């Protein structure tokens, strides 16, 4: 009787802690970007809403505005999450003391993949 190999389970990307951290914070940044674009259209500063919708193709302008805010706020949220990794609660010390710990944790996470 031939021996059948068991299929190896594919490792989901969301099981990797670093990827999950980045994905969650990207989603937070995307929500902030969508809220900001909606707020800008609602408040209409400098007649921005009127300018966008007076164009023959307002979808392109809205997509570019949303994409630029998404890149900005998504990157900021992901970067702040990575930089906060080495921070200890109630350490009482100034900044810069946890950077070696954060680098070691990220390196350990990469090695375990």
C-alpha positions, 0 to 999 in steps of 0.5 A: 500500500503506497504511503500518502503524504499529509498535505502541509498546512499553509501558514496564514499570513494573519497567524504571523504576529508582525503581519497581523500588527501591521494589517490592523494598524493599516486598517486603522489608518485607512479608517482615519483616511476615509473619515478625513476625506469625508470630513473634508467633503462635508466641511467644504473648506475653500470650496473643495467639494464644489471644485471636485464635483464640478470636474467632468470626472470627480471619481479620479480626484476623489480616488487620488485624494483618498489614496494619498490620505490612505498612504499617509495615515496607513504608514503613520499608524503602521510606523507608530505601532512598530516604534511602540513595540519596545516600550515598557509600561510605567518604565519612568525612563525617557525615550530611546530605552526600548529600541534595542528590545524592539529590534530584537523582537522583530528579528526574532519574529522574522527568524521564526517564519 
